[in-house]
């Protein structure tokens, strides 16, 4: 579990607090130019794991354990488990991964992150989080020169999708997540209007 202390200045960019989470060997938010590890060989393809864990603590733990046991480099979770106290924002961590969230702090369901991304602690991986838009439903992480985007859209909300469609997509990019939309390109069954719109 990850704990972060509440900041006094809500306008300042999020940064990790290590003091209360050393026993978990994890920090939460790695903002641009704060996290750097060197990648010696970038020819190995990235292995990426994606799942919606439905805000369920055991499902979140299981997804991280499975991803680690299968040696995935990146874990993209939608609807992660989160909690909060008066001074801390909490989520699940894993000793093999660094944890990234799209928001610095949360104190209720209206501010909690809808996605969480984990990058394996490996000297061959260089991960750098960027925030082109303020959103709880999208997380952008540049990994070894490739943009990996973790996305979640609620059934009745269009905001995250509109934000994603406004974003200028770089050359090397993967967008994955839970769009809450069906289309025969990625799922059997009847296509929804939103699925048709996304598939273009």
C-alpha positions in Angstrom: 0.0 0.0 0.0 1.3 3.5 -0.8 0.8 6.5 1.5 1.5 10.1 0.6 1.3 13.1 2.9 -1.2 15.8 2.0 0.5 19.0 0.7 -0.2 22.5 2.1 -0.1 24.0 -1.4 -2.7 22.4 -3.7 -1.3 24.2 -6.8 2.2 22.8 -6.5 3.0 19.8 -8.7 2.8 16.4 -7.0 5.9 14.8 -5.7 6.6 11.6 -3.8 6.9 11.5 0.0 9.2 8.7 1.1 9.2 9.1 4.9 6.0 7.2 5.7 6.4 4.6 2.9 10.0 3.3 3.1 8.8 -0.1 4.3 6.9 -0.5 1.1 9.9 0.3 -1.1 7.8 2.5 -3.3 7.0 6.0 -4.2 4.0 7.4 -5.9 4.4 10.2 -8.3 7.4 10.5 -10.5 7.0 13.8 -12.3 8.9 14.9 -15.4 12.7 14.9 -14.9 12.5 13.5 -11.4 12.8 9.9 -12.3 15.7 8.6 -14.3 17.2 5.2 -14.8 19.4 4.4 -17.7 18.4 1.8 -20.3 21.4 0.0 -21.7 19.6 -2.0 -24.4 16.4 -0.6 -25.8 16.0 -3.3 -28.5 14.1 -5.6 -26.2 10.3 -5.1 -26.7 8.3 -3.8 -23.8 5.9 -6.3 -22.2 2.7 -4.5 -21.1 0.0 -5.8 -18.9 -3.5 -4.2 -18.8 -6.5 -4.8 -16.6 -9.5 -3.2 -14.9 -9.4 -4.2 -11.3 -12.7 -2.6 -10.4 -11.4 -0.8 -7.2 -11.2 -4.2 -5.5 -8.1 -4.5 -3.2 -7.4 -8.3 -3.8 -7.9 -7.8 -7.6 -5.4 -5.0 -7.6 -2.8 -7.0 -5.6 -3.4 -10.1 -7.8 -2.9 -8.1 -11.0 0.5 -6.7 -9.7 1.6 -10.1 -8.5 0.6 -11.8 -11.8 2.3 -9.1 -13.9 5.5 -9.5 -11.8 5.5 -13.3 -12.0 5.2 -13.1 -15.8 7.9 -10.4 -15.9 5.8 -7.6 -17.5 7.7 -4.3 -17.8 4.7 -2.0 -17.6 1.3 -2.5 -15.8 -1.7 -0.4 -16.8 -4.6 -0.6 -14.3 -7.9 1.0 -14.6 -10.2 1.6 -11.6 -7.3 1.0 -9.1 -8.0 0.6 -5.5 -7.5 3.9 -3.6 -8.3 5.3 -0.2 -7.5 8.4 1.8 -7.1 9.7 5.3 -7.1 13.3 6.4 -3.4 13.6 5.5 -2.7 10.8 3.0 -3.7 9.4 -0.3 -3.3 5.6 -0.5 -3.0 3.0 -3.2 -1.5 -0.4 -3.8 2.2 -0.9 -4.6 4.6 -3.7 -5.5 8.3 -4.0 -4.6 9.2 -4.7 -8.3 7.5 -1.6 -9.7 7.5 2.2 -9.3 4.0 3.6 -9.1 2.7 6.5 -11.2 -0.7 8.3 -10.7 -2.3 11.0 -12.9 -3.0 13.2 -9.9 -0.8 14.2 -6.9 -3.3 13.8 -4.1 -6.9 12.7 -3.7 -9.3 13.0 -0.7 -12.6 11.6 -2.1 -14.2 9.7 -4.9 -14.4 12.9 -7.1 -10.6 13.4 -6.9 -9.3 9.8 -6.9 -7.3 8.6 -9.9 -9.1 6.4 -12.4 -5.9 4.8 -13.7 -2.5 3.8 -12.2 0.6 2.8 -14.1 3.5 0.7 -12.8 7.0 0.6 -14.4 9.4 -2.2 -13.5 12.4 -1.2 -11.5 15.0 -2.1 -14.1 18.1 -0.2 -15.1 17.2 -0.8 -18.8 13.9 1.2 -18.4 13.8 5.0 -18.5 10.3 6.2 -17.5 9.2 9.9 -17.5 5.7 11.0 -16.6 4.2 13.9 -18.5 0.9 15.8 -17.9 -0.3 17.5 -21.0 -3.8 17.8 -19.5 -5.2 17.8 -16.0 -7.2 14.6 -15.8 -7.8 11.7 -13.5 -8.6 9.3 -16.3 -5.5 9.4 -18.4 -1.8 8.8 -17.5 1.0 9.5 -20.0 4.3 7.8 -19.5 7.3 8.1 -21.8 9.2 4.8 -21.6 12.4 4.4 -23.6 11.2 6.9 -26.2 7.8 5.3 -26.5 4.7 7.0 -25.2 2.4 4.6 -23.2 -1.0 6.0 -22.4 -3.2 4.4 -19.7 -6.9 5.4 -20.3 -10.2 5.0 -18.5 -13.6 6.4 -19.5 -16.7 6.0 -17.3 -19.8 4.8 -19.1 -21.6 8.1 -18.9 -18.7 10.5 -19.2 -17.1 11.9 -22.3 -14.4 14.2 -20.8 -11.5 11.7 -20.9 -12.2 10.7 -24.5 -12.5 14.4 -25.6 -9.2 15.1 -23.8 -7.5 12.1 -25.5 -8.8 13.1 -28.9 -7.4 16.7 -28.5 -3.9 15.4 -27.7 -1.3 15.4 -30.4 -0.2 11.7 -30.7 3.6 11.2 -31.1 5.1 8.8 -33.6 5.8 5.9 -31.1 2.7 5.6 -29.0 0.5 2.9 -27.4 -2.9 3.8 -26.0 -4.5 1.1 -23.8 -7.2 0.9 -21.2 -10.9 0.5 -20.6 -12.9 2.7 -23.0 -16.3 1.2 -21.8 -17.2 0.9 -25.5 -17.6 -2.2 -27.7 -16.5 -2.6 -31.3 -15.9 -5.8 -33.4 -12.2 -4.6 -33.9 -11.4 -5.4 -30.3 -14.4 -7.3 -28.8 -17.1 -9.8 -29.9 -20.7 -8.8 -29.6 -22.8 -5.8 -30.6 -20.9 -2.5 -31.5 -22.0 0.5 -29.4 -22.2 4.0 -30.7 -19.2 5.0 -28.7 -17.3 2.0 -30.0 -18.1 3.0 -33.5 -17.0 6.6 -32.8 -13.7 5.5 -31.3 -12.9 3.0 -34.1 -13.6 5.8 -36.6 
